Amino acid sequence: MDLDHPTAARVYDWLLGGTANWAIDREFGAAVVERFPLLRSISLANRLFLHRAVRHLAGLGVRQFIDVGAGIPTMGNTHQVADDVAPDSKVVYIDNEPVAVAHSKILLETEGDPARHAAIQADLREPDRLWEAVGRTGVIDFDQPVALLLVAVLHFQQLYRGADVGPQSLARLRDLLPSGSYLVLSHTTDEGVPAPLYQNLVDLDEMYKSSANPVHWRSQADIRALFGDFELIEPGTTWTTLWHPEDSSPNSPEIKFDAPEESVIMVGVGRKP
């Protein structure tokens, strides 16, 4: 457990109002928000996209979800959202941060169903081992379609021998997915954002170099390329607030941006042929 550096999972938990974080994460988060005041709203908009994507796919008949880089449970988790639409849905949470996995396991012990829910520690940088670990849970049937979620994950560098292997790891996971499966993705971009926020993203990039999870913003074209040959469902890749707002819960908090591109995160859902 890294308590010497702020981690992505624990800082995100703090941004969303969670309590599973340490002083170093809170101090870092407060410094980031001071420099980039919209970041809490941006984080919330990203979380609400996750909710809408799960509802939308459950409505299309998807009953299996693999949440990679799930982070610390907070503010409506994948299995809670899925169960509201489809009580027979199955969810496996994956993270390489021990605190995130421990809290997911505690939550599932309290309200989960071991036949339908699991939380495991695995690393996106080792996609085959990750997939094998999912299989060992006995929760997911790989003969049936799966929704693979990587929400706000790949803009954190997946470093292996100094190189970011995130896109290669995702490409391998796309290959492993059964036909008819879906990829749910969100990723920060510095392209097409308002000028003041562009500078905020430059500052954020610099600040995260001191964390356990340095970042890398991709262009909109590079984000679309992460879907490979998957067919993007409407409306394609777009800003968080614009993706199927009709799938919002009546209880969802309202987020007010002056323009959608202030969310700085591009999202999309693609289907494997």
Secondary structure, 3 states (H helix, E strand, C coil): CCCCCCCHHHHHHHHCCCCCCCHHHHHHHHHHHHHCCCHHHHHHHHHHHHHHHHHHHHHCCCCEEEEECCCCCCCCCHHHHHHHHCCCCEEEEEECCHHHHHHHHHHHHHHCCCCCEEEEECCCCCHHHHHHHHHHHCCCCCCCCCEEEEECCCCECCEECCEECHHHHHHHHHHHCCCCCEEEEEEECCCCCCHHHHHHHHHHHHHHCCCCCCECCCCHHHHHHCCCCCEECCCCCEEHHHCCHHHCCCCCCCCCCCCHHHHCEEEEEEECC
